[in-house]
Amino acid sequence: MSPSSASGIFQTLLLLLFLGAGSVQAACPGLLNHSFPRLQDDKTQNLCDYQGKVLLVVNTASYCGFTSQYDGLEKMYARYKDKGLVVVGFPSNDFGNQEPGSSKEIADFCRLTYGVKFPMMAKTEVGGSAANPFYRQLASITGERPRWNFHKYLIDRSGQKVMSFPSTTAPDSRTLVNAVEKALAERPQ
């Protein structure tokens, strides 16, 4: 190799490092390649930011018989977030008109009533043909769509495996806790 070609390679490598190409990151799994406005501040949240984490995705509502699950979801998030769990709430008015409020009203309710600190997205549709693309994808993968508020989807660290849990599965149920702990113990491939 001539000195001029070595110099050219060195300059190219420096340029790549300068442009950020030195930190090669795995491609975001297709399932997570969705962005939503956040509930708390209306900034956009790309779910790819949670790549490599275990996600518990829940469609929520403020005026539902299952609303008290916010407490269990927040406790689960606090207990496992340092191990890689992210609970992500998606308020929806799809079932029984039980989430009629504005983003501010929903955010205030969640924070003041249940101390919710886990990420919440802005109100969206999660059921039927009007469901947002992320929820349509979750329903397609699992064969189960939300039938009511507080339906849960557990997504593994690779963003490939998804489990579905009905609204009646409480956040502290042994079934859900075992599934979360197993997903947290597995390493992405």
TIVO-2410 file (N, C-alpha, C; in nm, 3 decimals):
# residues 189
REC num residu      c1      c2      c3 atome chaine
REC   1      M   0.085  -0.116   0.000     N      A
REC   1      M   0.000   0.000   0.000    CA      A
REC   1      M   0.090   0.123   0.000     C      A
REC   2      S   0.057   0.215  -0.085     N      A
REC   2      S   0.138   0.337  -0.094    CA      A
REC   2      S   0.103   0.432   0.020     C      A
REC   3      P   0.196   0.519   0.056     N      A
REC   3      P   0.169   0.615   0.163    CA      A
REC   3      P   0.047   0.703   0.135     C      A
REC   4      S   0.023   0.737   0.008     N      A
REC   4      S  -0.091   0.824  -0.023    CA      A
REC   4      S  -0.223   0.750  -0.004     C      A
REC   5      S  -0.228   0.618  -0.038     N      A
REC   5      S  -0.353   0.543  -0.018    CA      A
REC   5      S  -0.377   0.517   0.130     C      A
REC   6      A  -0.270   0.495   0.209     N      A
REC   6      A  -0.285   0.478   0.354    CA      A
REC   6      A  -0.337   0.607   0.415     C      A
REC   7      S  -0.287   0.719   0.368     N      A
REC   7      S  -0.333   0.847   0.418    CA      A
REC   7      S  -0.480   0.869   0.384     C      A
REC   8      G  -0.520   0.828   0.264     N      A
REC   8      G  -0.660   0.840   0.222    CA      A
REC   8      G  -0.752   0.755   0.308     C      A
REC   9      I  -0.709   0.633   0.340     N      A
REC   9      I  -0.788   0.544   0.426    CA      A
REC   9      I  -0.800   0.605   0.565     C      A
REC  10      F  -0.687   0.656   0.617     N      A
REC  10      F  -0.688   0.718   0.750    CA      A
REC  10      F  -0.783   0.837   0.753     C      A
REC  11      Q  -0.782   0.920   0.650     N      A
REC  11      Q  -0.870   1.037   0.645    CA      A
REC  11      Q  -1.016   0.993   0.637     C      A
REC  12      T  -1.044   0.888   0.562     N      A
REC  12      T  -1.180   0.836   0.551    CA      A
REC  12      T  -1.229   0.786   0.686     C      A
REC  13      L  -1.143   0.712   0.758     N      A
REC  13      L  -1.180   0.662   0.890    CA      A
REC  13      L  -1.207   0.776   0.988     C      A
REC  14      L  -1.123   0.879   0.983     N      A
REC  14      L  -1.145   0.995   1.069    CA      A
REC  14      L  -1.278   1.063   1.036     C      A
REC  15      L  -1.308   1.076   0.909     N      A
REC  15      L  -1.434   1.137   0.868    CA      A
REC  15      L  -1.553   1.054   0.917     C      A
REC  16      L  -1.545   0.921   0.905     N      A
REC  16      L  -1.653   0.835   0.952    CA      A
REC  16      L  -1.672   0.848   1.103     C      A
REC  17      L  -1.563   0.852   1.177     N      A
REC  17      L  -1.573   0.871   1.321    CA      A
REC  17      L  -1.634   1.006   1.354     C      A
REC  18      F  -1.593   1.108   1.284     N      A
REC  18      F  -1.646   1.242   1.306    CA      A
REC  18      F  -1.796   1.247   1.279     C      A
REC  19      L  -1.841   1.176   1.177     N      A
REC  19      L  -1.982   1.177   1.140    CA      A
REC  19      L  -2.066   1.083   1.226     C      A
REC  20      G  -2.003   1.010   1.317     N      A
REC  20      G  -2.078   0.922   1.406    CA      A
REC  20      G  -2.088   0.780   1.357     C      A
REC  21      A  -2.024   0.749   1.248     N      A
REC  21      A  -2.031   0.613   1.196    CA      A
REC  21      A  -1.948   0.517   1.280     C      A
REC  22      G  -1.870   0.569   1.373     N      A
REC  22      G  -1.789   0.483   1.457    CA      A
REC  22      G  -1.870   0.406   1.559     C      A
REC  23      S  -1.988   0.454   1.590     N      A
REC  23      S  -2.073   0.383   1.685    CA      A
REC  23      S  -2.183   0.311   1.608     C      A
REC  24      V  -2.152   0.195   1.561     N      A
REC  24      V  -2.246   0.116   1.482    CA      A
REC  24      V  -2.352   0.060   1.575     C      A
REC  25      Q  -2.477   0.088   1.544     N      A
REC  25      Q  -2.587   0.041   1.625    CA      A
REC  25      Q  -2.672  -0.053   1.540     C      A
REC  26      A  -2.724  -0.158   1.606     N      A
REC  26      A  -2.810  -0.252   1.535    CA      A
REC  26      A  -2.934  -0.179   1.485     C      A
REC  27      A  -2.986  -0.226   1.374     N      A
REC  27      A  -3.105  -0.165   1.318    CA      A
REC  27      A  -3.224  -0.186   1.412     C      A
REC  28      C  -3.309  -0.089   1.417     N      A
REC  28      C  -3.428  -0.097   1.501    CA      A
REC  28      C  -3.521  -0.206   1.447     C      A
REC  29      P  -3.572  -0.292   1.537     N      A
REC  29      P  -3.668  -0.393   1.491    CA      A
REC  29      P  -3.791  -0.325   1.431     C      A
REC  30      G  -3.843  -0.380   1.324     N      A
REC  30      G  -3.958  -0.321   1.256    CA      A
REC  30      G  -4.075  -0.293   1.348     C      A
REC  31      L  -4.099  -0.380   1.445     N      A
REC  31      L  -4.210  -0.360   1.537    CA      A
REC  31      L  -4.198  -0.230   1.615     C      A
REC  32      L  -4.076  -0.191   1.648     N      A
REC  32      L  -4.056  -0.070   1.728    CA      A
REC  32      L  -4.041   0.056   1.643     C      A
REC  33      N  -4.041   0.043   1.514     N      A
REC  33      N  -4.017   0.156   1.426    CA      A
REC  33      N  -4.144   0.241   1.410     C      A
REC  34      H  -4.188   0.297   1.521     N      A
REC  34      H  -4.308   0.382   1.526    CA      A
REC  34      H  -4.279   0.500   1.619     C      A
REC  35      S  -4.336   0.613   1.586     N      A
REC  35      S  -4.322   0.732   1.670    CA      A
REC  35      S  -4.460   0.782   1.711     C      A
REC  36      F  -4.467   0.835   1.834     N      A
REC  36      F  -4.592   0.886   1.888    CA      A
REC  36      F  -4.565   1.014   1.965     C      A
REC  37      P  -4.662   1.104   1.968     N      A
REC  37      P  -4.649   1.219   2.058    CA      A
REC  37      P  -4.658   1.167   2.202     C      A
REC  38      R  -4.574   1.220   2.290     N      A
REC  38      R  -4.579   1.180   2.430    CA      A
REC  38      R  -4.693   1.255   2.499     C      A
REC  39      L  -4.752   1.192   2.598     N      A
REC  39      L  -4.863   1.253   2.670    CA      A
REC  39      L  -4.817   1.370   2.755     C      A
REC  40      Q  -4.705   1.352   2.823     N      A
REC  40      Q  -4.663   1.449   2.923    CA      A
REC  40      Q  -4.616   1.581   2.864     C      A
REC  41      D  -4.561   1.581   2.742     N      A
REC  41      D  -4.506   1.706   2.690    CA      A
REC  41      D  -4.524   1.727   2.540     C      A
REC  42      D  -4.597   1.642   2.475     N      A
REC  42      D  -4.625   1.652   2.331    CA      A
REC  42      D  -4.502   1.641   2.242     C      A
REC  43      K  -4.385   1.607   2.299     N      A
REC  43      K  -4.269   1.579   2.214    CA      A
REC  43      K  -4.292   1.442   2.151     C      A
REC  44      T  -4.220   1.412   2.045     N      A
REC  44      T  -4.236   1.284   1.977    CA      A
REC  44      T  -4.143   1.180   2.038     C      A
REC  45      Q  -4.197   1.062   2.061     N      A
REC  45      Q  -4.120   0.950   2.115    CA      A
REC  45      Q  -4.111   0.841   2.010     C      A
REC  46      N  -3.991   0.807   1.970     N      A
REC  46      N  -3.971   0.695   1.878    CA      A
REC  46      N  -3.949   0.571   1.963     C      A
REC  47      L  -4.025   0.466   1.938     N      A
REC  47      L  -4.013   0.344   2.017    CA      A
REC  47      L  -3.878   0.276   1.994     C      A
REC  48      C  -3.807   0.311   1.887     N      A
REC  48      C  -3.671   0.258   1.866    CA      A
REC  48      C  -3.578   0.300   1.980     C      A
REC  49      D  -3.613   0.409   2.048     N      A
REC  49      D  -3.532   0.451   2.163    CA      A
REC  49      D  -3.532   0.347   2.274     C      A
REC  50      Y  -3.630   0.257   2.273     N      A
REC  50      Y  -3.641   0.151   2.374    CA      A
REC  50      Y  -3.582   0.019   2.326     C      A
REC  51      Q  -3.516   0.023   2.214     N      A
REC  51      Q  -3.453  -0.096   2.157    CA      A
REC  51      Q  -3.360  -0.161   2.262     C      A
REC  52      G  -3.368  -0.293   2.275     N      A
REC  52      G  -3.286  -0.365   2.372    CA      A
REC  52      G  -3.350  -0.373   2.509     C      A
REC  53      K  -3.465  -0.310   2.527     N      A
REC  53      K  -3.540  -0.315   2.652    CA      A
REC  53      K  -3.657  -0.412   2.637     C      A
REC  54      V  -3.712  -0.454   2.748     N      A
REC  54      V  -3.837  -0.530   2.749    CA      A
REC  54      V  -3.948  -0.427   2.764     C      A
REC  55      L  -4.047  -0.433   2.675     N      A
REC  55      L  -4.157  -0.336   2.680    CA      A
REC  55      L  -4.286  -0.403   2.725     C      A
REC  56      L  -4.355  -0.340   2.818     N      A
REC  56      L  -4.490  -0.379   2.854    CA      A
REC  56      L  -4.580  -0.266   2.805     C      A
REC  57      V  -4.653  -0.292   2.698     N      A
REC  57      V  -4.737  -0.193   2.631    CA      A
REC  57      V  -4.881  -0.214   2.678     C      A
REC  58      V  -4.942  -0.105   2.727     N      A
REC  58      V  -5.075  -0.114   2.787    CA      A
REC  58      V  -5.165  -0.003   2.735     C      A
REC  59      N  -5.284  -0.039   2.686     N      A
REC  59      N  -5.381   0.065   2.652    CA      A
REC  59      N  -5.460   0.099   2.778     C      A
REC  60      T  -5.463   0.226   2.813     N      A
REC  60      T  -5.515   0.270   2.942    CA      A
REC  60      T  -5.640   0.358   2.927     C      A
REC  61      A  -5.708   0.376   3.039     N      A
REC  61      A  -5.824   0.465   3.045    CA      A
REC  61      A  -5.842   0.512   3.189     C      A
REC  62      S  -5.885   0.635   3.205     N      A
REC  62      S  -5.895   0.696   3.338    CA      A
REC  62      S  -6.023   0.660   3.413     C      A
REC  63      Y  -6.127   0.617   3.342     N      A
REC  63      Y  -6.256   0.593   3.407    CA      A
REC  63      Y  -6.304   0.451   3.380     C      A
REC  64      C  -6.225   0.355   3.417     N      A
REC  64      C  -6.252   0.214   3.388    CA      A
REC  64      C  -6.242   0.134   3.517     C      A
REC  65      G  -6.308   0.022   3.522     N      A
REC  65      G  -6.296  -0.065   3.638    CA      A
REC  65      G  -6.154  -0.116   3.659     C      A
REC  66      F  -6.073  -0.112   3.556     N      A
REC  66      F  -5.934  -0.158   3.565    CA      A
REC  66      F  -5.835  -0.043   3.589     C      A
REC  67      T  -5.884   0.080   3.602     N      A
REC  67      T  -5.796   0.196   3.616    CA      A
REC  67      T  -5.700   0.183   3.733     C      A
REC  68      S  -5.741   0.113   3.837     N      A
REC  68      S  -5.652   0.096   3.953    CA      A
REC  68      S  -5.525   0.019   3.916     C      A
REC  69      Q  -5.523  -0.045   3.798     N      A
REC  69      Q  -5.401  -0.114   3.753    CA      A
REC  69      Q  -5.286  -0.017   3.730     C      A
REC  70      Y  -5.315   0.114   3.715     N      A
REC  70      Y  -5.208   0.212   3.705    CA      A
REC  70      Y  -5.110   0.196   3.821     C      A
REC  71      D  -5.164   0.173   3.941     N      A
REC  71      D  -5.081   0.159   4.060    CA      A
REC  71      D  -4.985   0.040   4.045     C      A
REC  72      G  -5.037  -0.074   4.004     N      A
REC  72      G  -4.954  -0.193   3.985    CA      A
REC  72      G  -4.854  -0.177   3.871     C      A
REC  73      L  -4.895  -0.109   3.765     N      A
REC  73      L  -4.803  -0.085   3.653    CA      A
REC  73      L  -4.687   0.005   3.695     C      A
REC  74      E  -4.718   0.108   3.774     N      A
REC  74      E  -4.612   0.197   3.821    CA      A
REC  74      E  -4.518   0.123   3.916     C      A
REC  75      K  -4.574   0.038   4.002     N      A
REC  75      K  -4.489  -0.042   4.093    CA      A
REC  75      K  -4.400  -0.137   4.014     C      A
REC  76      M  -4.456  -0.201   3.911     N      A
REC  76      M  -4.377  -0.292   3.827    CA      A
REC  76      M  -4.264  -0.215   3.757     C      A
REC  77      Y  -4.298  -0.098   3.703     N      A
REC  77      Y  -4.199  -0.015   3.635    CA      A
REC  77      Y  -4.086   0.023   3.732     C      A
REC  78      A  -4.122   0.068   3.851     N      A
REC  78      A  -4.021   0.108   3.950    CA      A
REC  78      A  -3.933  -0.011   3.990     C      A
REC  79      R  -3.994  -0.127   4.001     N      A
REC  79      R  -3.920  -0.247   4.046    CA      A
REC  79      R  -3.823  -0.298   3.941     C      A
REC  80      Y  -3.861  -0.292   3.814     N      A
REC  80      Y  -3.782  -0.357   3.708    CA      A
REC  80      Y  -3.716  -0.262   3.608     C      A
REC  81      K  -3.737  -0.131   3.619     N      A
REC  81      K  -3.682  -0.042   3.516    CA      A
REC  81      K  -3.530  -0.048   3.509     C      A
REC  82      D  -3.463  -0.064   3.623     N      A
REC  82      D  -3.317  -0.072   3.620    CA      A
REC  82      D  -3.266  -0.203   3.561     C      A
REC  83      K  -3.356  -0.300   3.546     N      A
REC  83      K  -3.319  -0.427   3.483    CA      A
REC  83      K  -3.354  -0.429   3.335     C      A
REC  84      G  -3.418  -0.319   3.288     N      A
REC  84      G  -3.446  -0.308   3.145    CA      A
REC  84      G  -3.592  -0.310   3.105     C      A
REC  85      L  -3.686  -0.297   3.200     N      A
REC  85      L  -3.828  -0.294   3.166    CA      A
REC  85      L  -3.873  -0.150   3.144     C      A
REC  86      V  -3.951  -0.130   3.039     N      A
REC  86      V  -4.017  -0.002   3.017    CA      A
REC  86      V  -4.166  -0.031   3.001     C      A
REC  87      V  -4.247   0.026   3.088     N      A
REC  87      V  -4.392   0.021   3.073    CA      A
REC  87      V  -4.428   0.141   2.987     C      A
REC  88      V  -4.509   0.119   2.884     N      A
REC  88      V  -4.549   0.227   2.795    CA      A
REC  88      V  -4.702   0.228   2.788     C      A
REC  89      G  -4.761   0.339   2.832     N      A
REC  89      G  -4.906   0.352   2.832    CA      A
REC  89      G  -4.956   0.423   2.708     C      A
REC  90      F  -5.068   0.372   2.656     N      A
REC  90      F  -5.134   0.432   2.541    CA      A
REC  90      F  -5.280   0.460   2.578     C      A
REC  91      P  -5.310   0.579   2.630     N      A
REC  91      P  -5.449   0.610   2.662    CA      A
REC  91      P  -5.537   0.599   2.537     C      A
REC  92      S  -5.656   0.542   2.558     N      A
REC  92      S  -5.746   0.525   2.445    CA      A
REC  92      S  -5.890   0.541   2.492     C      A
REC  93      N  -5.971   0.600   2.407     N      A
REC  93      N  -6.113   0.617   2.435    CA      A
REC  93      N  -6.196   0.516   2.357     C      A
REC  94      D  -6.132   0.409   2.311     N      A
REC  94      D  -6.199   0.311   2.224    CA      A
REC  94      D  -6.306   0.229   2.294     C      A
REC  95      F  -6.292   0.206   2.423     N      A
REC  95      F  -6.380   0.112   2.492    CA      A
REC  95      F  -6.463   0.185   2.596     C      A
REC  96      G  -6.590   0.199   2.571     N      A
REC  96      G  -6.681   0.257   2.668    CA      A
REC  96      G  -6.663   0.406   2.691     C      A
REC  97      N  -6.594   0.475   2.600     N      A
REC  97      N  -6.569   0.619   2.616    CA      A
REC  97      N  -6.516   0.651   2.756     C      A
REC  98      Q  -6.421   0.569   2.802     N      A
REC  98      Q  -6.369   0.583   2.938    CA      A
REC  98      Q  -6.239   0.664   2.946     C      A
REC  99      E  -6.201   0.728   2.835     N      A
REC  99      E  -6.086   0.819   2.835    CA      A
REC  99      E  -6.122   0.941   2.752     C      A
REC 100      P  -6.220   1.021   2.801     N      A
REC 100      P  -6.268   1.135   2.721    CA      A
REC 100      P  -6.182   1.260   2.729     C      A
REC 101      G  -6.089   1.268   2.823     N      A
REC 101      G  -6.017   1.390   2.851    CA      A
REC 101      G  -5.912   1.429   2.749     C      A
REC 102      S  -5.861   1.549   2.766     N      A
REC 102      S  -5.750   1.601   2.685    CA      A
REC 102      S  -5.619   1.539   2.736     C      A
REC 103      S  -5.513   1.560   2.661     N      A
REC 103      S  -5.382   1.511   2.704    CA      A
REC 103      S  -5.344   1.565   2.841     C      A
REC 104      K  -5.367   1.693   2.864     N      A
REC 104      K  -5.334   1.751   2.994    CA      A
REC 104      K  -5.416   1.688   3.105     C      A
REC 105      E  -5.545   1.669   3.082     N      A
REC 105      E  -5.630   1.607   3.184    CA      A
REC 105      E  -5.585   1.465   3.215     C      A
REC 106      I  -5.552   1.389   3.112     N      A
REC 106      I  -5.507   1.251   3.131    CA      A
REC 106      I  -5.374   1.249   3.206     C      A
REC 107      A  -5.279   1.333   3.164     N      A
REC 107      A  -5.148   1.339   3.228    CA      A
REC 107      A  -5.161   1.379   3.375     C      A
REC 108      D  -5.243   1.478   3.403     N      A
REC 108      D  -5.264   1.521   3.542    CA      A
REC 108      D  -5.327   1.411   3.625     C      A
REC 109      F  -5.427   1.344   3.570     N      A
REC 109      F  -5.493   1.234   3.641    CA      A
REC 109      F  -5.393   1.124   3.675     C      A
REC 110      C  -5.314   1.082   3.576     N      A
REC 110      C  -5.218   0.973   3.597    CA      A
REC 110      C  -5.113   1.011   3.702     C      A
REC 111      R  -5.063   1.132   3.693     N      A
REC 111      R  -4.957   1.178   3.784    CA      A
REC 111      R  -5.012   1.201   3.924     C      A
REC 112      L  -5.124   1.270   3.935     N      A
REC 112      L  -5.176   1.308   4.066    CA      A
REC 112      L  -5.246   1.193   4.138     C      A
REC 113      T  -5.314   1.107   4.064     N      A
REC 113      T  -5.390   0.999   4.127    CA      A
REC 113      T  -5.304   0.876   4.153     C      A
REC 114      Y  -5.217   0.841   4.058     N      A
REC 114      Y  -5.140   0.717   4.069    CA      A
REC 114      Y  -4.989   0.737   4.069     C      A
REC 115      G  -4.942   0.860   4.060     N      A
REC 115      G  -4.798   0.885   4.060    CA      A
REC 115      G  -4.726   0.823   3.942     C      A
REC 116      V  -4.794   0.817   3.828     N      A
REC 116      V  -4.737   0.751   3.710    CA      A
REC 116      V  -4.613   0.825   3.661     C      A
REC 117      K  -4.504   0.752   3.649     N      A
REC 117      K  -4.379   0.806   3.596    CA      A
REC 117      K  -4.335   0.733   3.469     C      A
REC 118      F  -4.399   0.617   3.442     N      A
REC 118      F  -4.360   0.546   3.320    CA      A
REC 118      F  -4.408   0.625   3.198     C      A
REC 119      P  -4.343   0.604   3.083     N      A
REC 119      P  -4.378   0.681   2.964    CA      A
REC 119      P  -4.523   0.657   2.920     C      A
REC 120      M  -4.588   0.765   2.887     N      A
REC 120      M  -4.724   0.759   2.834    CA      A
REC 120      M  -4.727   0.834   2.701     C      A
REC 121      M  -4.793   0.775   2.603     N      A
REC 121      M  -4.809   0.840   2.475    CA      A
REC 121      M  -4.942   0.915   2.474     C      A
REC 122      A  -4.961   1.003   2.378     N      A
REC 122      A  -5.087   1.076   2.366    CA      A
REC 122      A  -5.199   0.979   2.332     C      A
REC 123      K  -5.320   1.021   2.360     N      A
REC 123      K  -5.438   0.938   2.335    CA      A
REC 123      K  -5.440   0.894   2.189     C      A
REC 124      T  -5.473   0.766   2.170     N      A
REC 124      T  -5.470   0.707   2.036    CA      A
REC 124      T  -5.577   0.599   2.026     C      A
REC 125      E  -5.598   0.551   1.906     N      A
REC 125      E  -5.691   0.440   1.885    CA      A
REC 125      E  -5.611   0.310   1.882     C      A
REC 126      V  -5.664   0.210   1.951     N      A
REC 126      V  -5.592   0.082   1.962    CA      A
REC 126      V  -5.673  -0.037   1.912     C      A
REC 127      G  -5.800  -0.016   1.883     N      A
REC 127      G  -5.885  -0.129   1.844    CA      A
REC 127      G  -5.943  -0.114   1.705     C      A
REC 128      G  -5.973  -0.226   1.644     N      A
REC 128      G  -6.040  -0.228   1.515    CA      A
REC 128      G  -5.958  -0.172   1.401     C      A
REC 129      S  -6.028  -0.136   1.295     N      A
REC 129      S  -5.960  -0.089   1.173    CA      A
REC 129      S  -5.899   0.049   1.190     C      A
REC 130      A  -5.943   0.125   1.290     N      A
REC 130      A  -5.889   0.259   1.314    CA      A
REC 130      A  -5.766   0.256   1.406     C      A
REC 131      A  -5.727   0.138   1.452     N      A
REC 131      A  -5.612   0.127   1.543    CA      A
REC 131      A  -5.487   0.183   1.478     C      A
REC 132      N  -5.401   0.243   1.561     N      A
REC 132      N  -5.275   0.294   1.506    CA      A
REC 132      N  -5.192   0.177   1.453     C      A
REC 133      P  -5.098   0.202   1.362     N      A
REC 133      P  -5.021   0.094   1.299    CA      A
REC 133      P  -4.946   0.004   1.398     C      A
REC 134      F  -4.896   0.059   1.508     N      A
REC 134      F  -4.825  -0.020   1.608    CA      A
REC 134      F  -4.919  -0.122   1.670     C      A
REC 135      Y  -5.038  -0.080   1.708     N      A
REC 135      Y  -5.135  -0.172   1.768    CA      A
REC 135      Y  -5.186  -0.273   1.666     C      A
REC 136      R  -5.202  -0.232   1.542     N      A
REC 136      R  -5.241  -0.330   1.438    CA      A
REC 136      R  -5.134  -0.438   1.425     C      A
REC 137      Q  -5.008  -0.396   1.431     N      A
REC 137      Q  -4.898  -0.490   1.421    CA      A
REC 137      Q  -4.896  -0.585   1.542     C      A
REC 138      L  -4.915  -0.532   1.662     N      A
REC 138      L  -4.919  -0.616   1.783    CA      A
REC 138      L  -5.031  -0.719   1.773     C      A
REC 139      A  -5.149  -0.676   1.728     N      A
REC 139      A  -5.262  -0.767   1.714    CA      A
REC 139      A  -5.234  -0.873   1.608     C      A
REC 140      S  -5.168  -0.834   1.501     N      A
REC 140      S  -5.135  -0.929   1.394    CA      A
REC 140      S  -5.036  -1.035   1.443     C      A
REC 141      I  -4.935  -0.993   1.517     N      A
REC 141      I  -4.833  -1.085   1.567    CA      A
REC 141      I  -4.891  -1.185   1.666     C      A
REC 142      T  -4.975  -1.136   1.758     N      A
REC 142      T  -5.027  -1.222   1.866    CA      A
REC 142      T  -5.158  -1.289   1.830     C      A
REC 143      G  -5.228  -1.237   1.731     N      A
REC 143      G  -5.361  -1.288   1.700    CA      A
REC 143      G  -5.465  -1.239   1.801     C      A
REC 144      E  -5.426  -1.145   1.885     N      A
REC 144      E  -5.517  -1.093   1.987    CA      A
REC 144      E  -5.513  -0.941   1.986     C      A
REC 145      R  -5.629  -0.882   1.973     N      A
REC 145      R  -5.639  -0.736   1.980    CA      A
REC 145      R  -5.702  -0.699   2.113     C      A
REC 146      P  -5.678  -0.579   2.160     N      A
REC 146      P  -5.742  -0.538   2.285    CA      A
REC 146      P  -5.894  -0.545   2.273     C      A
REC 147      R  -5.956  -0.604   2.371     N      A
REC 147      R  -6.102  -0.609   2.375    CA      A
REC 147      R  -6.157  -0.511   2.477     C      A
REC 148      W  -6.066  -0.457   2.558     N      A
REC 148      W  -6.105  -0.360   2.659    CA      A
REC 148      W  -5.980  -0.285   2.704     C      A
REC 149      N  -5.997  -0.191   2.794     N      A
REC 149      N  -5.887  -0.112   2.849    CA      A
REC 149      N  -5.795  -0.201   2.933     C      A
REC 150      F  -5.669  -0.166   2.936     N      A
REC 150      F  -5.564  -0.232   3.014    CA      A
REC 150      F  -5.527  -0.371   2.961     C      A
REC 151      H  -5.544  -0.389   2.830     N      A
REC 151      H  -5.487  -0.507   2.763    CA      A
REC 151      H  -5.336  -0.484   2.758     C      A
REC 152      K  -5.259  -0.591   2.774     N      A
REC 152      K  -5.114  -0.577   2.782    CA      A
REC 152      K  -5.044  -0.662   2.676     C      A
REC 153      Y  -4.938  -0.604   2.619     N      A
REC 153      Y  -4.848  -0.676   2.528    CA      A
REC 153      Y  -4.708  -0.668   2.588     C      A
REC 154      L  -4.642  -0.781   2.597     N      A
REC 154      L  -4.505  -0.787   2.646    CA      A
REC 154      L  -4.414  -0.816   2.527     C      A
REC 155      I  -4.321  -0.725   2.501     N      A
REC 155      I  -4.230  -0.737   2.386    CA      A
REC 155      I  -4.090  -0.764   2.440     C      A
REC 156      D  -4.025  -0.868   2.387     N      A
REC 156      D  -3.891  -0.904   2.436    CA      A
REC 156      D  -3.785  -0.804   2.389     C      A
REC 157      R  -3.664  -0.822   2.440     N      A
REC 157      R  -3.554  -0.728   2.411    CA      A
REC 157      R  -3.519  -0.719   2.263     C      A
REC 158      S  -3.543  -0.826   2.189     N      A
REC 158      S  -3.510  -0.825   2.047    CA      A
REC 158      S  -3.617  -0.755   1.963     C      A
REC 159      G  -3.732  -0.730   2.025     N      A
REC 159      G  -3.843  -0.670   1.951    CA      A
REC 159      G  -3.909  -0.768   1.857     C      A
REC 160      Q  -3.888  -0.897   1.881     N      A
REC 160      Q  -3.940  -1.001   1.792    CA      A
REC 160      Q  -4.054  -1.081   1.855     C      A
REC 161      K  -4.038  -1.118   1.982     N      A
REC 161      K  -4.139  -1.201   2.049    CA      A
REC 161      K  -4.235  -1.112   2.126     C      A
REC 162      V  -4.365  -1.141   2.109     N      A
REC 162      V  -4.468  -1.063   2.176    CA      A
REC 162      V  -4.567  -1.158   2.241     C      A
REC 163      M  -4.600  -1.130   2.365     N      A
REC 163      M  -4.704  -1.205   2.436    CA      A
REC 163      M  -4.818  -1.109   2.465     C      A
REC 164      S  -4.939  -1.162   2.471     N      A
REC 164      S  -5.058  -1.082   2.495    CA      A
REC 164      S  -5.125  -1.126   2.624     C      A
REC 165      F  -5.173  -1.028   2.702     N      A
REC 165      F  -5.240  -1.055   2.829    CA      A
REC 165      F  -5.369  -0.974   2.834     C      A
REC 166      P  -5.481  -1.037   2.869     N      A
REC 166      P  -5.608  -0.964   2.873    CA      A
REC 166      P  -5.612  -0.864   2.988     C      A
REC 167      S  -5.711  -0.778   2.983     N      A
REC 167      S  -5.731  -0.674   3.085    CA      A
REC 167      S  -5.740  -0.732   3.225     C      A
REC 168      T  -5.793  -0.852   3.238     N      A
REC 168      T  -5.812  -0.914   3.369    CA      A
REC 168      T  -5.681  -0.960   3.432     C      A
REC 169      T  -5.572  -0.960   3.356     N      A
REC 169      T  -5.441  -0.996   3.411    CA      A
REC 169      T  -5.383  -0.873   3.481     C      A
REC 170      A  -5.381  -0.879   3.612     N      A
REC 170      A  -5.331  -0.766   3.692    CA      A
REC 170      A  -5.179  -0.756   3.682     C      A
REC 171      P  -5.123  -0.637   3.696     N      A
REC 171      P  -4.978  -0.621   3.689    CA      A
REC 171      P  -4.901  -0.706   3.790     C      A
REC 172      D  -4.962  -0.736   3.904     N      A
REC 172      D  -4.892  -0.818   4.005    CA      A
REC 172      D  -4.928  -0.966   3.997     C      A
REC 173      S  -4.999  -1.005   3.891     N      A
REC 173      S  -5.034  -1.148   3.877    CA      A
REC 173      S  -4.907  -1.229   3.854     C      A
REC 174      R  -4.902  -1.347   3.909     N      A
REC 174      R  -4.785  -1.433   3.895    CA      A
REC 174      R  -4.756  -1.460   3.747     C      A
REC 175      T  -4.861  -1.476   3.667     N      A
REC 175      T  -4.844  -1.503   3.523    CA      A
REC 175      T  -4.766  -1.392   3.455     C      A
REC 176      L  -4.807  -1.267   3.479     N      A
REC 176      L  -4.740  -1.154   3.414    CA      A
REC 176      L  -4.602  -1.131   3.473     C      A
REC 177      V  -4.590  -1.136   3.605     N      A
REC 177      V  -4.459  -1.115   3.669    CA      A
REC 177      V  -4.358  -1.218   3.620     C      A
REC 178      N  -4.400  -1.346   3.611     N      A
REC 178      N  -4.309  -1.451   3.561    CA      A
REC 178      N  -4.266  -1.423   3.418     C      A
REC 179      A  -4.361  -1.381   3.334     N      A
REC 179      A  -4.328  -1.352   3.194    CA      A
REC 179      A  -4.231  -1.235   3.183     C      A
REC 180      V  -4.253  -1.131   3.264     N      A
REC 180      V  -4.163  -1.014   3.264    CA      A
REC 180      V  -4.023  -1.055   3.310     C      A
REC 181      E  -4.016  -1.130   3.419     N      A
REC 181      E  -3.885  -1.172   3.470    CA      A
REC 181      E  -3.811  -1.261   3.371     C      A
REC 182      K  -3.884  -1.349   3.304     N      A
REC 182      K  -3.821  -1.435   3.203    CA      A
REC 182      K  -3.769  -1.351   3.086     C      A
REC 183      A  -3.849  -1.255   3.041     N      A
REC 183      A  -3.806  -1.168   2.930    CA      A
REC 183      A  -3.685  -1.084   2.969     C      A
REC 184      L  -3.681  -1.038   3.092     N      A
REC 184      L  -3.567  -0.958   3.138    CA      A
REC 184      L  -3.440  -1.043   3.148     C      A
REC 185      A  -3.454  -1.171   3.179     N      A
REC 185      A  -3.339  -1.260   3.194    CA      A
REC 185      A  -3.278  -1.299   3.059     C      A
REC 186      E  -3.360  -1.295   2.953     N      A
REC 186      E  -3.312  -1.333   2.820    CA      A
REC 186      E  -3.234  -1.217   2.759     C      A
REC 187      R  -3.130  -1.250   2.688     N      A
REC 187      R  -3.050  -1.150   2.619    CA      A
REC 187      R  -3.087  -1.149   2.471     C      A
REC 188      P  -3.089  -1.030   2.410     N      A
REC 188      P  -3.121  -1.025   2.267    CA      A
REC 188      P  -3.019  -1.103   2.184     C      A
REC 189      Q  -3.068  -1.157   2.075     N      A
REC 189      Q  -2.980  -1.238   1.989    CA      A
REC 189      Q  -2.916  -1.155   1.883     C      A
***
